[in-house]
Amino acid sequence: MNNKHSKLKLPSLEVLGERLIYDFSTGVFKWAKNMLNNKIKKGSIAGCRKRSNDAFYLYIGIDGVQYAAHRLAYYIYHELDPYPLDVHHKNFNTFDNSIVNLELLSSDENNKYKNLYKNNRSGITGVRITSGGRFRTTIYKQGKEFNLGTFNTKKEAIQAKKEFKVLT
């Protein structure tokens, strides 16, 4: 599942209110009514864990579409669709959807919290070691990829990142 799935247009507040009960202090969603065709019982906990990119999140299915629970929580509580912004978990626990743990961030702001990928051998976000042993620097800004070049040393690659950030 890619990031675009978590930013789908959300159902209306009316539909969500008919189907879900959200406890903003605990972040737990429960079904508001029985849905026999899905074997869902009123009061049972809603959602299932699914991988989205490199982390697991809680998703809730409404009319055959899976929605990220943290986006639904923000929407229900604030009555404001978070699109196109990201809903960030402040304590980094992606299953803690309590409202005090959720905040809106731009994608650029949210990406600052990303951990290094497991296969990152350079130790620096956005810098990878090529097959020839050089250092390639790439930055993502506002959904666009910027290739800053390939450098002989890690220090040069890091400097290119710093200079790019100053210029933009």
N, C-alpha and C positions, 0 to 999 in steps of 0.2 A: 504494500500500500504506500503510495507516495503522499507527499505533503498536500497536494491539491485536494485529496479526498477529505482531509480534515477541515478544509475551508469551503465546503459545499454550502449553498444557500440553506439556511435553517428553516424548519417548519414554523408555522405561525405560533405565537404564544398561546393562542386558543387551542390548537391541536396538542401542544405540549402539556397545557394545563389539564386537558381531558385525559391524557394518558400517563403522565408522570407526576410524582410528588418528589420535590427536591428539598432536602434538609440542608440549608445553607451552612449550618454550624458543623455538620459532620461531612458534608459533601456526598452523602449517599442518596441515590435515586431509587425510588420504589414505584412499582406499577400502580396506577390509580384505579384500574378496573380489570376485570377478568377479560382475557382475549382467548376464547376457546380454540380458535384456529391455530394459535401459536402455543397453546398449552401454558399460557401465562396466567398466574393467579394474582388477584388484587393483593397488594401488600408485599409481594415478593421483590427481592432486590433486582434492579434492572441493570443490564449491561454485561459485556464480556470483554476479556482482555485480548487485545490485538496488537501486533507489531506495526509501528509506523516509523519508517526509516530505521534508526538505531535504538529505539526505545519502545516499551510497551505502554499502551494507554487503554483507558476504559472507553468502549464504544457502545452506543445504544441504537438499536434498530427501530426505525419508525417507517412504516409503509414500505418495507423492503430496502431502505437506505440506511447505512451505518453512519452515525454522527459521533464525533468526538465528545465525550461527556463533559470535559472541561469547557468546551465552547457552549454547550447547552446550558451548563450551570451559570456561566457569565451572562448569557442571554436571558435566562429566566429571572435571575436576580435583578439585573440592571435594566431589563426590558430594552436592551440595545444589542443588535446583532454585531458581534465583534469584527465581522468581515470589513476590510481586508487584513486587519491586524492579527497578531498571534496572541493566544492566551497562554501566559507563562505560569508555571508552577514555582512559586517563590522558594519553597523548601526542596525542590527537585524531586519530590515524590509524585510521580505522574498519576498515582491512584488517589491522592489526597485532593479531592475536588471541593473542599470547603472554600467558601467565598473569600475568606481572609488569605488564603493561599494563592489566589488567582489574580493576575494583573495583565493588563493589555500592554503589549510592546510591538514595535515595528519588527519586521523580520530581521533587519540589521541589528537591532538591539537584542533580540532573542538569540540570534546566532552567536553573540558574544559569550553566551553561557554554554555553548556546545563543548563537549569533551573532545579530545583528540580521537580520531578513528583508531581502532585497534591495529590497523595495518600501516599507520603513520610511522615511518622510520626516521624522519628528520627531527621529530619532537616539536615541530612548530606547525600550528594550524596554517594551512594554505601553502605550505612549502613541502614539495615531495622530491625524493631523490630519483633521478632518471636512471635508465638502464646503463647509461654511460658514466654514472657517478656525479653528474652535475645536479644543481638545485633549481627546480622549476617553481615559480611563484604564481599562484592564482588567487584572485580575490573575487568574492561574490558581493555585489552591492546592488540593492533595489532589484533583486531578481535577475541581474545580469552577471555573466562571468567575464572577468578581465584577466587576460593572461599577461603578466608583467614581465615575462621573459625567463630565460634560463641562464644561470650564473655558475661560475666556477666554485664559489664558496657559499656556505650557509650565511655568513655575515653579509655578503652582497645581496642575497635573496631577502633577508630580513630588512635590510636598508631600503630595498625597492618597495616593500610593503609599507614601511613607515612614510616614505616619500609620497606614495600613492594616497595614503590616508590624509596627509597634510593638504594635498592638492584638491581632494574631493570633499 
